[in-house]
Amino acid sequence: MIGEPTSRGSADRDLAGKDTANATNDDCAASPMPVGNDPEGDDDWLEGAVNSRMCIVSRRTMEADALIRFVAAPDGSVVPDLRRRLPGRGAHVEARRETVETAVKRKLFRRALKTEVTGTDTLAADVDDVLRRAALGFLGLARKSGQLVTGATKVDLAIRSGRAVAVLHASDAAADGIRKLEGARKAAVATGAAEDMPVFRPFTADEMGLAFGGGNVIHAAVLAGDAGAALLKRLLALSNYRGDGPTGVEGAADGQRRPESPETNEEHPARAAPGTEVGCGVDPAQEAEA
């Protein structure tokens, strides 16, 4: 799944704040897409797309985890159904921000959901926020389960021992700290002490610290286990949605394009915190305890 809202009444309605319990059920049988129909001039293919889990933008049939289901609330607002449990006619869109934006631009939600819809202007950004908060929530759960460690020293040990299944750096972390842990990762893989692992930079140091209840958190390593696997799934979902797959592993983000390392890719420099120079970020002195 792409997210993990705690209940139908909470995160599944985060974006609209509306109850969709009165929506009608669309659990009808799938119908094949008519060959040769123009999506711009015929709505029939859209219903087939909805019921066969086909992206309403590309018309490609995809695995459920690669799609986001959307439904219309009673007031017409479009709501992402991340757990795919809300009643009502659904429209599936590939779980990429640019694809959601295309669906909004082409007004495909109105046609697919067979109703007038509202609140789509910020839909792509709102979905990003839901995915971001879901991943941050699982950071805390993984740490409580003992399946996430923080601090440069502990992360280095987890990488070199082969216990780490993924690595996180704050988006505003200093390049020097990232470079040292990247060296540990490459060394562990080269010697066979560890399998390669994805490296993510989706959150600022402040966001990571708040997820842990406060403190200075700049580097973290995800360890094997149920909570760690759940966190990794949410990190991949967020990364894939943003189109900036993790570094470290070829095809780590389910075959998505892998960007270059933040130290070597001049076209995509590391993001810096406000008021800091690009490439500097958090003071390296702070990273000894982070």
N, C-alpha and C positions, 0 to 999 in steps of 0.2 A: 504494500500500500504506500501511497504517497504521504500520508500523514497519520497522526494518531490522536484525533480529537478524543477527549475523555468521555463524551457522551453526545447523543444526538442533540441535546439541548444546549451544548456549549460551543465547542470550536467549529462544529459543522455549520453553525449559524453566525460565526464571528463576523462575516463580511456584511450580512444584511441585518442581523439582529432581529430577524423575523422568524416566526414559527412556520414551518412548511408542512405541518401535520395534515392540513386540509387539502393539500394538493392531490390531484387524481393520480391513480396508479397507471403506469404505462408498460406493465409486464406482458406485453403482447409478443407474439412469435415474430422472429426475425424474418424479413423479406429480402430477397436478393436485390442488389442494386441494378436497376435497368441499365443495360449496356448502351453506351452512347448518349446518355442523358447529360445535358449541360447543367452543372450545379448552379449556374447563374440564372437559369430559366426554368428549372423544374425542382420542386420540393420533394418528390418521391424518394430520391436517392438519400435525402437526409434522414428519413425515418429508418431506412435500411441501415444507414451508418450508425444511428443511435443504438439500435437493437443488436447489431452485430459487433459492437465495440469498435467501430470505425471512426477515425478522426474526421470530424465534419469539415476540416480545412483541407487536408491532403487526400481524404477518402482512402487512406491506407488502413487495413486491419492490423491492429497492434495488440500486444499483451496488455492486460488490465493495468499493470503497474506502470506502464508507459503512458497512461492516459489520465486525465482528470475529468471526472463526471460533474456536470453542472445541471442544476435544476432551477426552475422559476418559483420564487416564493409567491404567496397569494397576492402580494402587492406588486408583482411583476419584476422585482429585483432578481438578478441572477446570483445564485449561491453556489459555490464550489462544494460538492459532496465528496470530500476526501475519503470517506470510509465506504462510499457507494452504498449507503443504506437509506437515504432519504426517499420518501415516496414521490411519485410524479414522473412525468416524462423527463428523460435525461438526454443530455448532449455531451458527447465525449470529444475532448480536444487533447492533442498530444501535449504532454507535460513539459512544455517549453514556453517561456515567456513570449517569445516572438510569435509563436503560433497562436497563443491566446490573444495577443494584440491583433493578429490578422483576422481572427474570428470576429473580434469586436469591430474592426474597420469594415469588414465585408457584411456586417449585420447578419451573421449566420446563426446567432443565438435565437433571434426572433423566428427565423424560418425553421430551425431544428426543434425548438420548443413549442412551436405552433401558437405563440402568444406574443403580445406586445411586452417588451422587456425594458427595464430601466437600470440605472446604476452600473453600466458597463464601462464608463469612461476610465475608472480607476481599477477595473477588475484585475488586470495583469499585476499591478503593484500590490493589490490586496492579497492576491494568491501568494505572491512572494513573501509577504509579511506573515501569512499563516504558516507557510513552510519554514520560514526562519524561526518563528516562535516554537514550532513543533520540535525542531532540531535542538534549540536551546533548552527546551524542557527535558529532552533526553540526555543532555549533557549532565544535568544534575542527577538524574536517575542512574546513569552509568557510574558516576562517581560514588554514589551511595551504595551501589552494588559491588564496589571494589574493582570495577572494570574500566576505570579511567584514572590515569595519574597525571599530575601537573608538576611543573617545575623543570627547568632545563636538565638538571642532573638525573632526576627520575625518568624523564622521557628518554634521555640518552641511554640509560640502562635498559629500559624496556625495549628500545629499538635493537640494541646490540645483543640482547638475550633472545630475541625472536618472539617476545611476548606481545609486542605491539602489532595490531592489525591495521591501524591507521594513525596518522599524526595530524595534529591541528596546530597552526600558528595563528596568532592574532593578525588581522589584516594590517595593523599598524606596528607590528613587531620590527625590531631593528634587523637589518640585513645580516649583520654579523652573527646574531644568535641563530637565525634560520640556516645560515651557511654551515655552522658547526654541526647542527643536527642533521642537515642534509648529508654531510660527510659521514656521519655515523650510520645513516641509512644505507648509503652506497657501499660502505665498508662491510656492513652486516650482510647485505645481499651478495656482494662479491665473494665473501668467504663461505657462503652457504649457511651462516648462522641464522639467517632470517629470510623469509620470502619477501618479495617486494610488496610495498604497501602504499596506498593512496595518501596524498598530503593535501589537506584542505586549509583554506584561509577565508572562511565566510564571515567571521565575526571580528569586531574590534576587541581590544583587551578589556574595555569596560563592559561590553556585552557578556564576555566569557566570565568576568568576575561576578557580575550580577547573577548569572546562572548558577554560580556556586555559593551564592549568599554573601558576596563581598570578597574583597581581597584582590591581589594583583595576579592575574592569570594571563600568561602570554603564550606558553607552550603546553600542549597536552598530548597524551598518547592513549588511544583506545585499545583496550585489551579484549581478548577473546571471551565469549560468554553471551548469554541471551541479551542482556542489557547492552553490551557492546555492539552486538550485531544489529539490534534495533536502532541504536544511535547511528551506526554506519549507514544503515538504509536511509535514514532521514537526511544525513549529510549528502549522500549521493542524489537523493531526490531534489534537494535544494540546489546542488551544484548543477545538475542536469537542467533544471528549470531555468537557471540563469545563463546556461550555455558556456560556463567556464569550468569544465570538468577538472577534477583534481590532478595535480602533478604527481609524478612518481611512478605511475604504472601505466603502460600503454593499454588503452581501452578500459581503464579502471572504472570509468563511469558508463558501463554498459555499452561500450563501443563509441562513446562520444569523442569529439575532438579533444585532444589533450594539449593544453597550453604549455609553453616552455617554462622552465624554472624561473621564479621571480628574479633571481640574480642575473640571469643571462638573457631574458627576453626584453630587448630594448623597446619593442613596440607596445608591450603591456607592462609598464613598470609597476613595482609593488605599490599598493595603495598606502598613503600616509595619513596619519591622523591630522585633523585640523591644527594648523600652527606649527607643523613639523615639515622638514624637508623630505622630499621623496627619497626613499632608501634609508632614511634615518629612523623615523618612527619612535618607538619606545626607547628610552635611554637604556643602553646595554647594561648599565649597572643594576637596573631593576631586574634584569632577566636572571640574575644569579638566584633570586628567590622565586622566580615565576616559572 
